[in-house]
């Protein structure tokens, strides 16, 4: 059975560099990631171990306007947010160590999945980064995107060692930060949780009226709400200056804690 982990979080921005500057001022290290030439987008990346945050924006408006959902649903949503002037959480990427098996499982569950493709971007120093990826060509509910699925070359251990050696994974001024939780708000809570159980091939458990998926040491938490969307990220490892605070940039919300938020 394929092993699934929370790989990264995609955030739609109007100006990825401007948002990265605000985050860097708060003690979170973000650097330019590169461009996706095929989509007309670019990004800044902040690493918290292997789990990272991607600030995505449009770098080529003419190219971006040609992109359809079938070309990459998460990227399509980011482009749509850009032209609507929205800065907010987009969706999360789920890392699989056997993307072909994961893809087959979702095909068998009748999800409208795209084909597995080779993705790539060019870093500012000219390095070509490649991965395998597939999307789901739909939304869960109105403005609620599906996650997408990705597989990187090599094992997690090999990749983390390489990223640390390159200085990409490093300490943050604000502390030894780890993204521990993603908070999702859902207006159709039980229906959405059942769908995510199929997506993750894992059962959620109920606690304090919320549904929780454990992916390693990380958690995806689903709460009842009046809308459906990813609403916040919870960090642990924050130093004294930032612990207990919240950082909000438009509809992007980061909550900082010094220790594990709660043992579940």
Backbone torsions as a table, in degrees:
resi	resn	phi	psi	omega
1	UNK	NA	133.8	-179.2
2	UNK	-63.2	140.3	176.8
3	UNK	-91.3	126.7	-177.4
4	UNK	-112.5	137.6	177.0
5	UNK	-137.0	159.2	174.6
6	UNK	-78.6	112.0	-173.2
7	UNK	-86.6	-55.0	179.8
8	UNK	-159.7	169.8	-180.0
9	UNK	-117.4	129.8	178.7
10	UNK	-98.2	130.9	178.9
11	UNK	-121.9	125.3	177.7
12	UNK	-76.9	131.8	177.7
13	UNK	-133.7	154.7	172.3
14	UNK	-80.5	-29.8	-178.3
15	UNK	-149.2	99.1	-174.5
16	UNK	-63.2	-35.9	-180.0
17	UNK	-65.9	-41.8	-179.4
18	UNK	-63.9	-41.5	178.2
19	UNK	-67.4	-40.8	178.4
20	UNK	-60.9	-38.2	178.3
21	UNK	-62.5	-43.2	178.1
22	UNK	-62.6	-40.8	-180.0
23	UNK	-69.7	-39.3	177.6
24	UNK	-62.8	-38.4	177.7
25	UNK	-63.9	-28.8	178.5
26	UNK	-83.4	-1.3	177.8
27	UNK	98.2	10.8	177.5
28	UNK	-104.1	129.4	-174.8
29	UNK	-88.8	116.1	175.2
30	UNK	-126.4	138.0	178.5
31	UNK	-132.7	157.6	178.3
32	UNK	-59.1	131.9	-179.7
33	UNK	-94.2	-40.8	-179.1
34	UNK	140.1	-163.9	-176.4
35	UNK	-122.9	145.4	170.4
36	UNK	-101.1	94.3	-173.2
37	UNK	-59.2	-36.7	-174.9
38	UNK	-68.4	-24.7	-177.3
39	UNK	-106.3	-13.6	-176.0
40	UNK	73.3	32.9	-179.3
41	UNK	-125.0	162.4	175.3
42	UNK	-141.5	170.2	-176.8
43	UNK	-150.2	163.2	165.3
44	UNK	-117.9	144.9	-175.7
45	UNK	-125.6	140.6	172.6
46	UNK	-126.5	122.7	-175.8
47	UNK	-100.1	137.1	177.8
48	UNK	-130.8	75.0	-162.6
49	UNK	73.8	-149.1	177.8
50	UNK	-71.1	-28.3	177.8
51	UNK	-72.4	131.4	-176.8
52	UNK	-137.0	168.6	178.1
53	UNK	-116.1	131.5	179.3
54	UNK	-110.8	118.8	171.6
55	UNK	-92.8	111.9	-174.6
56	UNK	-111.3	143.7	177.8
57	UNK	-146.7	173.2	175.9
58	UNK	-87.5	127.7	177.4
59	UNK	-106.8	-19.6	178.9
60	UNK	-137.2	96.4	-174.0
61	UNK	-61.7	-39.4	-179.0
62	UNK	-60.9	-45.8	178.2
63	UNK	-67.4	-44.4	-176.1
64	UNK	-60.2	-34.8	-178.7
65	UNK	-66.4	-15.9	180.0
66	UNK	-89.5	-8.3	-173.6
67	UNK	-79.0	132.9	177.4
68	UNK	-108.3	164.7	179.7
69	UNK	-56.5	-36.6	-178.8
70	UNK	-67.1	-13.2	177.8
71	UNK	-84.4	-8.6	-178.9
72	UNK	146.9	97.2	-168.0
73	UNK	-60.6	-41.7	-179.2
74	UNK	-65.9	-38.9	178.0
75	UNK	-69.0	-40.2	176.3
76	UNK	-58.3	-43.8	178.9
77	UNK	-64.1	-39.7	178.2
78	UNK	-64.0	-40.7	178.2
79	UNK	-65.4	-42.2	178.2
80	UNK	-62.3	-41.4	176.9
81	UNK	-62.0	-41.2	-179.4
82	UNK	-58.5	-49.3	-177.3
83	UNK	-73.2	-18.3	175.2
84	UNK	-90.1	-3.7	179.2
85	UNK	74.3	25.7	-177.9
86	UNK	-99.4	139.0	171.3
87	UNK	-122.2	113.6	-172.7
88	UNK	-165.1	171.9	173.3
89	UNK	-65.8	140.2	176.8
90	UNK	-99.4	-78.2	179.9
91	UNK	-158.5	-176.0	176.3
92	UNK	-116.0	155.4	173.6
93	UNK	-103.6	136.7	177.2
94	UNK	-105.0	124.0	-179.8
95	UNK	-88.8	129.2	177.3
96	UNK	-115.7	144.3	173.6
97	UNK	-92.3	2.6	174.3
98	UNK	-151.0	80.9	-171.6
99	UNK	-67.7	-28.1	177.6
100	UNK	-65.4	-41.8	177.9
101	UNK	-66.4	-42.9	178.5
102	UNK	-60.6	-44.3	178.9
103	UNK	-60.6	-45.3	-179.6
104	UNK	-62.6	-41.1	179.6
105	UNK	-60.7	-41.5	-178.3
106	UNK	-74.9	-31.5	172.5
107	UNK	-61.1	-43.8	-179.7
108	UNK	-66.4	-24.3	176.5
109	UNK	-89.1	5.4	175.0
110	UNK	68.8	27.4	170.9
111	UNK	-76.7	143.0	-179.6
112	UNK	-79.0	70.2	-174.9
113	UNK	-80.9	149.1	172.5
114	UNK	-79.5	172.2	172.5
115	UNK	-69.9	157.3	172.2
116	UNK	-73.6	130.5	-178.5
117	UNK	-125.5	162.3	170.8
118	UNK	-90.0	116.6	175.7
119	UNK	-96.3	159.6	178.1
120	UNK	-161.8	154.5	171.1
121	UNK	-146.3	157.9	178.8
122	UNK	-106.6	123.7	-179.7
123	UNK	-73.8	163.7	179.0
124	UNK	-57.7	-26.5	179.1
125	UNK	-93.5	11.2	172.6
126	UNK	91.9	3.4	-180.0
127	UNK	-77.9	136.3	177.7
128	UNK	-93.8	118.1	179.7
129	UNK	-103.9	132.7	-177.7
130	UNK	-125.9	155.3	177.2
131	UNK	-159.5	168.9	171.2
132	UNK	-104.6	143.6	-172.6
133	UNK	-153.0	148.9	165.0
134	UNK	-146.4	154.7	-177.1
135	UNK	-117.6	172.9	171.6
136	UNK	-114.3	121.1	-168.7
137	UNK	-83.8	58.0	-179.7
138	UNK	-168.3	178.8	169.8
139	UNK	-116.8	156.7	-179.4
140	UNK	-71.8	-46.9	-176.8
141	UNK	-160.9	112.6	179.2
142	UNK	49.9	-101.6	-173.7
143	UNK	-101.6	22.8	-175.0
144	UNK	-106.6	101.9	-176.2
145	UNK	-72.7	154.1	167.0
146	UNK	-74.4	156.6	166.1
147	UNK	-72.1	168.6	170.1
148	UNK	-123.6	171.2	-169.5
149	UNK	-125.3	140.6	-171.3
150	UNK	-143.0	149.7	172.2
151	UNK	-136.8	129.4	178.9
152	UNK	-98.1	160.4	177.8
153	UNK	-71.8	135.6	178.0
154	UNK	84.8	174.5	179.9
155	UNK	-80.7	166.8	177.3
156	UNK	-60.0	-41.4	-178.5
157	UNK	-63.2	-45.4	179.9
158	UNK	-63.5	-42.8	-177.8
159	UNK	-67.9	-42.4	179.4
160	UNK	-64.2	-41.2	178.6
161	UNK	-61.3	-42.7	179.9
162	UNK	-64.2	-43.3	-178.9
163	UNK	-67.6	-34.4	176.6
164	UNK	-70.0	-40.8	179.3
165	UNK	-63.4	-31.0	179.2
166	UNK	-83.5	-6.0	-178.4
167	UNK	78.6	14.2	179.9
168	UNK	-79.9	-44.3	171.0
169	UNK	-91.8	118.2	-178.6
170	UNK	-153.8	172.1	-179.2
171	UNK	-67.9	149.3	175.5
172	UNK	-101.1	148.4	177.4
173	UNK	-58.3	-33.3	-177.8
174	UNK	-78.7	-3.6	177.9
175	UNK	133.1	-179.0	177.3
176	UNK	-82.4	71.8	-168.4
177	UNK	-76.8	137.1	173.8
178	UNK	-130.5	134.6	172.8
179	UNK	-80.8	111.3	-174.4
180	UNK	-98.7	-33.8	-174.4
181	UNK	-138.1	143.4	167.7
182	UNK	-112.3	130.7	-179.3
183	UNK	-104.9	118.6	177.0
184	UNK	-107.0	136.0	172.5
185	UNK	-102.9	135.2	-177.2
186	UNK	-136.4	132.0	177.0
187	UNK	-86.5	-13.9	174.8
188	UNK	-124.6	66.3	-165.1
189	UNK	-56.4	-56.7	-174.5
190	UNK	-65.1	-38.9	178.0
191	UNK	-63.9	-43.7	-179.2
192	UNK	-66.6	-38.7	179.6
193	UNK	-64.5	-41.8	177.9
194	UNK	-60.8	-39.2	178.0
195	UNK	-65.5	-44.4	178.9
196	UNK	-66.3	-29.0	175.5
197	UNK	-63.0	-36.5	175.6
198	UNK	-71.2	-40.2	-179.6
199	UNK	-62.2	-40.9	-174.9
200	UNK	-96.3	-5.2	-176.9
201	UNK	52.7	44.5	-174.8
202	UNK	-153.9	143.2	177.4
203	UNK	-86.5	140.7	172.6
204	UNK	-84.3	156.7	172.8
205	UNK	-119.0	151.7	-174.1
206	UNK	-96.0	132.3	177.5
207	UNK	-149.2	123.9	178.2
208	UNK	54.3	35.2	178.3
209	UNK	82.6	-1.6	178.9
210	UNK	-109.5	151.3	175.9
211	UNK	-101.8	137.1	-173.7
212	UNK	-129.2	132.1	169.7
213	UNK	-107.0	130.5	174.3
214	UNK	-99.4	125.2	174.8
215	UNK	-121.8	95.3	-172.6
216	UNK	64.8	-126.1	178.6
217	UNK	-91.6	4.0	-176.2
218	UNK	-107.2	161.8	-176.6
219	UNK	-135.5	141.0	169.1
220	UNK	-108.2	119.6	-174.4
221	UNK	-112.9	128.0	-178.5
222	UNK	-112.8	123.8	-177.2
223	UNK	-121.7	150.7	176.1
224	UNK	-68.7	138.9	178.4
225	UNK	-157.7	-177.0	-179.1
226	UNK	-92.8	-2.1	177.3
227	UNK	-143.3	179.3	-179.8
228	UNK	-132.0	113.1	-179.7
229	UNK	-175.3	158.7	168.7
230	UNK	-68.0	127.2	-170.8
231	UNK	-115.2	-23.2	-176.4
232	UNK	-163.8	157.2	170.0
233	UNK	-117.7	137.3	176.2
234	UNK	-108.2	127.4	-179.8
235	UNK	-107.0	149.5	167.2
236	UNK	-120.1	167.2	179.1
237	UNK	89.0	11.2	-178.2
238	UNK	-72.5	145.9	177.1
239	UNK	-78.0	177.9	-173.6
240	UNK	-61.2	-32.5	-176.3
241	UNK	-67.3	-30.7	-173.3
242	UNK	-114.0	-17.5	-178.4
243	UNK	-59.0	135.3	180.0
244	UNK	85.2	3.4	-179.0
245	UNK	-107.2	168.2	176.7
246	UNK	-125.8	136.9	175.0
247	UNK	-111.3	124.7	-178.1
248	UNK	-126.8	123.4	174.8
249	UNK	-123.7	105.0	-171.5
250	UNK	53.3	-118.3	-179.5
251	UNK	-99.4	17.7	177.2
252	UNK	-96.7	122.3	-175.3
253	UNK	-125.9	121.6	174.1
254	UNK	-115.3	129.4	175.2
255	UNK	-111.4	131.3	-173.8
256	UNK	-112.6	132.4	-180.0
257	UNK	-131.1	153.3	-178.8
258	UNK	-83.5	-36.0	-176.2
259	UNK	-128.0	-179.9	176.9
260	UNK	-50.1	133.6	-175.0
261	UNK	-66.5	-44.9	178.6
262	UNK	-169.1	135.8	177.2
263	UNK	-78.5	127.5	178.9
264	UNK	-126.5	NA	NA
